[in-house]
Amino acid sequence: MNRFRLKLIRFWKLIGPGLVTGASDDDPSGIATYSQAGAAYGLSTLWTAIIAFPLMASIQQMCARIGLVTSHGLTGALKAHYPRPVLYLMLLFSAPAIVLNIGADIAGMGAVGNLLFPAIDTLFFSVFFTLLLLGLIIYLPYQKIASILKYLCIVMLVYFVVPFLFKQDFKAIIKATFIPEIHLNKEFLAILVGILGTTISPYLFFWQASVEVEEMKHKKRHLLVNKRIIYEMIQDVDFGMGFSGFVMYFIILTTGTVLYSGGIHQIDTVEQAALALKPLAGDMAYFLFATGVIGTGLIAIPVLSGSLSYMFTETFGWEQGLDKKFHEAKGFYVIIGISLLLGLSLNYIGITPIQSLIYTAVLYGLTAPVLIAIILHISNNKSIMGEHVNSKTTNFLGFSALIIMSVAGSLLVYFQWIAG
């Protein structure tokens, strides 16, 4: 027992950036997408969690390796090895998408806070969560932030419990998990594209590379990146992406059995999903689902705003890093603050969370294939990566992700602007 406990403690210390990245992928916006899929099509999209995991893991491993080997974030690698227009175009498309994503997440957390405490207005909760996160990010050192984010991931375990508060048909679940079901209509294909766009998001690429550099600084590893460090990184990323995939799976399972079976097939927001669970699965399921939404938002928003700040500060050569105090990296923290306040302001200027999600999905759909292609190019460039270039397996998964995301991006644009 003691040996098992020691192994568990060592493993918990080993994991970090990968777990936080994976958990942030299941933000309130992502939960809304998964809830839409489950409510509209039952268990039909459960298999997407199995398909998405290796694609997510391969891309995030490449980003992490770029950060470890080059000691720069993804933006720094773009700046050093690609024409400036490529870098500026990525900023042009990524920055608005990230701000819209932040706005949708803040609005979702505010709405769910109001569901749990109806006497308090939604906007109050939105402002409270925004200011709370801004204060914590500015005043806490990186080690504390990383530790808080890691422990917040435990909150997401609630989604592993919720489905079992409702009677399940395990034979149907196993079948839906391993035998893909596809409906050849616009609505179902749009849901598939939405799931892929939510799970393989460009902001995660930037965050993963930059936060690996932060970890290297914290652990005082400056020059030698050996196989052991790479192996530990792979374990961390795989665990984080696996955790993310399980959360996605169980949210689809919850909404696909409770809401779909209860005749609720249209879910537009995450608070609607939480509220719809209450009469069908009971107060406990409702409370756990809603609490999980707030927990995921507290993880995801620092990652979203941090990735945006890393992008800008690396582009313009400013001091950066969550390990630095405010006076040491003012530009870095100012950008985080601006992104949070801009996201909050969307509540006041008439852009709804649903509109934010649509715009975000389109912008991510346009940038993700380009970024994946660049990440693959960097990861296979021996002059940059040395002996740590991609393996054949990683390349196969990476190019598969590139093809799938290119098709998904094209379909998304088609659904929004041509077929719509």
Phi, psi and omega in degrees: 000316179296322179297317179297319180297317179297319178297319180295318179296316179298318181294320179297323177289329181290315183284152182189267183303321181295318179295314181296318178299314180298316180295322180292338178294332179264056181283174179307325177295318178295319178300321178298318180295314180296323179294320176300316181297313181294316182294320184282323189232015177062231182271004189298338182253010179302323183297340182296333178295323179291319181289319186290326187305305182296328178292312178302311185297318182295317180294315182293326175297317179298316180297317179298318181294321177300316179296317181295316186282319185269346187059026176227154172287179181297324178297319178298320177294319176298316182296322184281331192236000181228158178301145182302323179304326178297315179298313183293326177294321177297318177297317183300320181273324187284318185301309178298322181298318181293318179297317177297321177297315177301315180300316179296321180291317178298316180297319179296316178296319179298316181295319179290323175302319178294325177296319182286326180229080188301336182289343182256131186295148180303315182296328177298314178298318180300315179294317181300311182295323179297311182292323178299312181294318180299316179296316181295318182295320184285318191266341181265141176291163184306316183302319179293316180299313180299319180293316179298314181298321181295316181288331176297334179301334180298329179303327184289350176296344179300329182289343176280344183264320189308314183300332185272004171274002182227143182297131185242149173260094188294330177296317178293323180296313180298317179298314181292333181287320189251350177243102183302137175240125183233130175256124184276068173220163186300318185295315181292317178297323178296322177295317178299315179298319179297319179296314179297316180296328180284324184276328181246081188256136182304325183298332178293328180297312182294316181298313185301313181296315184291321183287334173295323176295318177301315180297320179299318179296316182297320181271002178058040172261113187251318191244312190268112173254105184256180183296328180295317179296317178297318180297317179297321178298316181298317178300315181298310182296315180299318179296316181297315180290326175295317177300314178301316180296321179294318178299313177304313182302313185287332175291316176297320179297316179299305184288330181287335178261317184281303185287311182300314179293334179274003177085011177260107186247355182240108177236123181256332183226163183291327179290329174297320179297315180297315183294322181293334180290332190302306182286340185267323184241355175102167184297323182296314179299317179299312182296315181296317180299314181294318178299320179299323179299315180295318179299316180294325178295320179295333175279314191287321186295317174300325179291316179298308182292324178294318179297321178296318181292320175301319181299311183290316184291325175291323179299316186259005175072028179274161174297141184212165172126134176290348178279349182265151176281165186304315183290343179273339182214061185301315182300321181299312182284329177297319179296319176301314180297316180297318182296321178293317181290324175295317177300316178298321184296338180300333176296335188258347185252011172091005175270113184283160176304324180295315177298318178301317180297318181295312180297319179299314181299319180295313181295318176297321180298328179282323186271329186303311181299320180296315180295319178298319178298318180293318179299318177297319181295314179296316185292343178254005182267107183296331180291339177260315190260349180061230181281355186262033176288169183297147169279170179297321180296315179298319178296319179299313180293321180296315179290329174297316177298320179299312181295313182296316181290329176295315178296316181298317179297318179296317179296321181298313178299319180298313182296323186279322190246340184250301183286334183288000000 
